Amino acid sequence: MLKTLTIELDTGTLHLDVEPGHIPLNRLLGFAARVSSKRKFLLVSKVLGKHYPVSPKLMSWSYRALARAVLKRDVGSGSLWIGMAETATGLGYGVFEAACREGAEQVLFIQTTRYHLDGIERLEFEEAHSHATDFFLYYPEQRKHRDQFLMAETLVLIDDEISTGKTFLRLIKAYQQVNPGLRKVFIVSLVNFAHPDDRSVLEDQAGVAVEWVCFRQGRMRFEDKQNDAIDSITVNVSGNGACKKALLAWPGRLGLDAPISLESHVVEQLCGSGFNRDQQRPVLVLGTGECNAPAYLLGRELERQGLKVKVQSTTRSPIHQGNDIGRVCQFKDNYDDGIPNFIYNLNHDDYADIILCHETPLCESLNDRLHAWRAISARFELQPDSPNHAKLYFSRP
């Protein structure tokens, strides 16, 4: 029996018809109004670690549960796992990592991106409802990864929530143009509110077996309400089209066949930058944009050593303050695009320390945030002699 929830937002009314499930919906989701003419509501995940601070332990649980749900349905070998930018890049990597820990073999992970990389072949498609519609899926750099990318019989597509499935259908159709041998698709999400008709359209047009994996599901509908104050806001969400190779260090965009490991003494190195591990209040580890997995990796290690930890990430998604968005902080992006970035629900006085994980070199925007939050910089860099081993360089301004 469906349970109907009605959520009043400043942009309209959201109605959710939710199917029964084991996890209370309010432990998974909150709600907010988006500053967007295309889609005026947002499902605020309480386990994703994006718009809401989340413990690494809870994030690990969600990754493991979703990975196990896929693997028990016979994903096979030689599968391609794809995380969706920007919101679900950390989720995608986490589910991939958990699948590897659970015994998945010949698994390749790659994430979509909104950044241009010159000289690399890519698939292009759109997310119609998004504030920024351009998506790129680049072919992996290494030849063995490229071969697997082009020959995978199974796709595992990972996003935080599904509303219609149209973006995934566009991706599946684009991928089938380069790999007609695709046989099966898993669509994995924390929650799935795609209408049954939309699911049927995706399954029919994909032309291959499709399985849906999520924690809770149902249907949703939204009644738009005019709000001149919000509707009149215009936010730049389009990049400048310049090549970002020199700024990108996180390898997820170009293919991973094994999880990333941080140096074994990463916490000791962090303490060398002035971090005090003997804290009563929690520590916040912040990721940036599409590069939020390193924040989870560091947060998980700090948590293993007994610290209270929350993980979150900056985003380019403009959200209206209200409902489950209590605070809004806006600043410049650190990718030379001139795009406003945001962090939500952040009160830096709640934390003993803030560690800002980033892949780009230090810049005016990052330095501004580091000073404002009295934070520690943690710059991510792959080790050249080991493609799956990374180092964090810590400094406090």
N, C-alpha and C positions, 0 to 999 in steps of 0.2 A: 504494500500500500504506500502510495506517495505521500510525503509530508511537504506541505507548501509553506515556504518562508517568504515574507515580504520585507524588503529593505528599502527605506526611504533615503534617497540621496539628493543632493542639491541640484543634480542634473536630471532626475527622474526617479522612477520606482522600478526596482529589480524584483522579479518574482522567480523563485526557485522551487521547482517540484522535484524533491529529492527522494531517491529510492532508499530502502533500508540498507544500513551498513553497520559495520562493527565499530568504526571510529566516529565519535561525535563530530559533527560538521564544524562546530565552533572551535574545536581543537585544530582544525585544518585551515579554516578560512575566516577572514574578516572582509570588510567591503569598503569601497571608497569611490569617489567620483573622479573620472579622468578628465583632464583638460584636452579634449579632442572632439572634433566634429564627427568623427567616424564611429567612435565607440565611447560612450560617456560613462562607463562604469568600469571598475576594476575589482577582481577577486584578489584580496590581499592574503597571500599565503602565510601561514604561521609556522611552516616547516621548511620553506624554501631558503630562507636566509637572504632575501633581497630587499623587500620594502619593510621588513619587520625583523628585529633581532632574534636569533634562534641559537640554541645550544648546539655545538658540534655533535653531541650524542644523539639529539633528535634528528639532525640531518643524516647522520650515519644510519639510523634506524630506517628512515624513509628510503634511502638509497638501497639498502640491503633488501627491504621488503619488496620493492619494485623489481629489483634484479632477480630475486628468487621466483617471483610470479612469472617472469618471462622464461627463465631457464626451465621451470617445471613443465613448460608447454613445448619443449623440444625445439629450441631455436636453431639447433644444428651447429655446424662448424663453418668458419669462414663468413661470419656475419658482420654487417656494417652498422654501427651504433652512432646516431646523429643527435646532438644536442642543439636546441634552437636558440639563436641569439635574440636579444641579449639576455633575457630574463632567465632562460633555462640552460645556459651554458654550464653553470656550476652543477645543476641537477643532472644534466647529461653526463658530465664527467664522473660525478659521484656514482651514478647507476652503472656506468661502464666499469669503474674501479671495483665496485662491489661484485659485479658479474665475474670479473677476473678472479677475485678472492674466492668466489663460490665455484670455481672450476671451469668457467667458460673457456673454450679453446679457439685459437685463431680469430680473436675478436679485434676489430679495428674501430677506433673512435675518431670522430671528426665533428667539429661544430660549425654551424653556419656563422656568418659574420656580416657586419655592415661596412667593413673596411675594404678599400681597394688595395690589391697587391698586384703590381704590374708584372707581366711576363708569366703568369701562372693561369692555366686553363681553369675555367669555373663553370658551374651551372648557375643560372640566374632565375629567380622566381620572385613572387610578391606575396606579402602578407597584407591582404586588402584592408583589414580593419585596423591595422596598426597605425600609430602616430608616424612611423617611418617605414615605408613599404619595401625598400630595396633589401634584398637578401642575396648573399653569394655563398655558394658551396664550392670551395676550391678543391681541385684534384690534389691528392697527397704528393709530397715532395719525393719521398723514397720510392724507387721502382717497385719493390715488393708490396708496399702499401698501395701504390697506384693500381697494381694488378688486382689486388683484393677489392679495392674500391670499384673497379670496373666489372668484377666477376661475382660479387656477393649474391648469394641466392636469397638471403634474408636481410631485410632492413628493420632496425629497431629505432623508431623515431620518438624522441623524448621532448616533452614540453611540460610546463607547469600546469596548464589547464587547456581544455579543448572546448571551444564554443560552437564551431561549425565543422571543423576538419578541412576547410577549404585550402588553407595554407599547406597542409600535409598532402592533399590531393595534387596541388600544383608541384610540390617537390617530387612526389612519386612519379608523376607523368614526365617531369624533366629528367629524372634519373633513368626512367625506362628508355629514354632516347639513346642513352649511352650504354645501358645494360639491359637488353631485352630478355636476359636470362633470369631476371628477378622472379622468385617463386612465392615469397611470403613477406608480409609486413606486420610488425607489431607497432601499435600506437600506444605509447606509454605516457601517463600523466598522473599528477597527484589527484586531480578531479576531472571529470568529463561531463560536460553539460551539452554536448552535441545532440540535437534533435534526432530521433530515430530515422526520419527522412533523410537528414544530412549524412548520417552514417551509411544508409543504404546507397546513396548516390556515390559516396567515396568507394565503398566496396565494389559496386558495379563498374565504375569507371576505372578503378585500379586494375581490374581484371586478374587479380591474384588473391590468394587467401589473406584476409585481414583479421587480426585479433586485437582486442582492446584490453588494456591493463590499466587499472586505476584503483584508488582507495574508495572514492565515493562518486556516484554518478546520478544523473537525472536530466532535467530539462530546465531551460531558463528563458524568460522573456523580459523585455525592458520597455517601459513606457517613458518616452522622452518628455522632458519638461523644459521649456525655455527658461534660460537663466542668462540674462544679458551680460552680467558681470563675468561669468565663466566663458560663455560662448564668444565673447569679444576678444579673449586672450589668444594671441598667436605666438607659438613657440617654434623656433627654428630647430628642426630635427634632422636636417639633411646635411651630410658631410660635404666637404669641398672637392671631393673626387681625387684628391692627391694620393699617391702611393704611400702606404703607412708601414712599409717593411722595416724601416729604421726604428720604428717605435714599438713594434710588436715582439714580445719575447715568449709569451705563452704559446706552446706548440699545438694546442688543440685544434687550431684552424687548418693545420696541414697534416694531421694524421698521427695517432698514437696507437701502438699495439701492446702497450703495457702501462700500468699506472706510473705516475710521477712520484718519486721519493725525494724528500728533503734530507739535507745532511743530518746525520745522527745527533750532532751536538747543536742543533739549531736553537734550542732554548738557552743553552749556555752562551751562544753567540749573541742572542737577544739581550741577555743580562749584561753583556759587555757594552751595550749602548745606553745603559742607565735604567733599564727595566728592573723593577723590583718584583720578584716572584712571590714575596710574602705579603699578599694583599687580601683584605677582607671583602672589598667590593669586587665586582666582576671586571674582567678585561674585555674590551671590544676589539675584534679583528675585522677590519674593513677591506673588502675587495673593491675593485674598480671596474665598472661596466661589464664587458665580456670576460674580463680576467678576474673572476671571483673564486675559482677553485683554489688558488694558493692560500686565500684567507681561510678556507675550510681546513686545508692541510695543516696550516700553522695552528689554527684554533684547536684542532683535534689533538695535536701534540701537547699543547699547553694544558688542555683538559686532562689528558692522560697523566700529567704530572701533578694533578690535584688542584689546579686553579679553576675558579669559576669563569666561564668564557661564554661570550656571545659572538656570533658571526653575522655580518650583514654586508651589503654592497651598495655602492653608488649606482645610479642609473640615469639614462637620458629620458626616461618616461615622465612626463609632467602630470602630476596628480594634485587634485584639489584638497586642501586641508579640511578635514572633517571625517566623521565616522571613525574608521580605524586608522586614519592618518592624523596623528596628533600634532606633529611638527613637520615643517618643510624647510630645508636648507638648500639654497641654490648657489651654484658657483660655476666657473668655467670648466670645460672639459680639459683633459690632459692629452688629447690626441691631435691638437692643432686644427680642430674643425670649427672652433668658435661656437660650439653647441652648448647650451646650458645643461649642466648635470645637477643631480639632486641626491640628497640623502634624507630619508624619512624617519620620523619617530626617534630622532637622535637628541638626547640631552647628555652632553659630554660630562656633566657633573655626576651622572649615574655610574661612571666607570672610573676605576682606579687608573687605567691607562687605555689609550687607543693606539692600535698599530695599523697603519695604512699600507696595505699590500698593493703594489702597482708594478706593471711591466715596463712602462715608459720611463725614460730618464726624468730626473727631477726637473720641474718647470715652475713657472710663476704660480699656476693654479694649484699644483700639489703643495708647494711651499706655503701658499696662503692657507690651505687647509691644515697643514702640519702645525703652523703657528696658532691658528684659531683654536684648534683642539688640543694643543700641547701634546701632539702625537709623535709616534716613532715611525719613521719611514722604513719600509721593508720592500726593497726592489728585487723583483723576481728575475732570475737569470738561469738558463740551462747551462749545465757544465759541458764544455765542448767535447770531452772525451767519453761522455755517457749521455745518450739522447733521452734517457728517462730519469736522470738525476739532476736535481736543481739546487741552487743556493739562494738564500735570501740575504741581501746586504742591508744591514740595519744602521740607521743613523738617527739622531735626534737633533733638530735644528736649535 
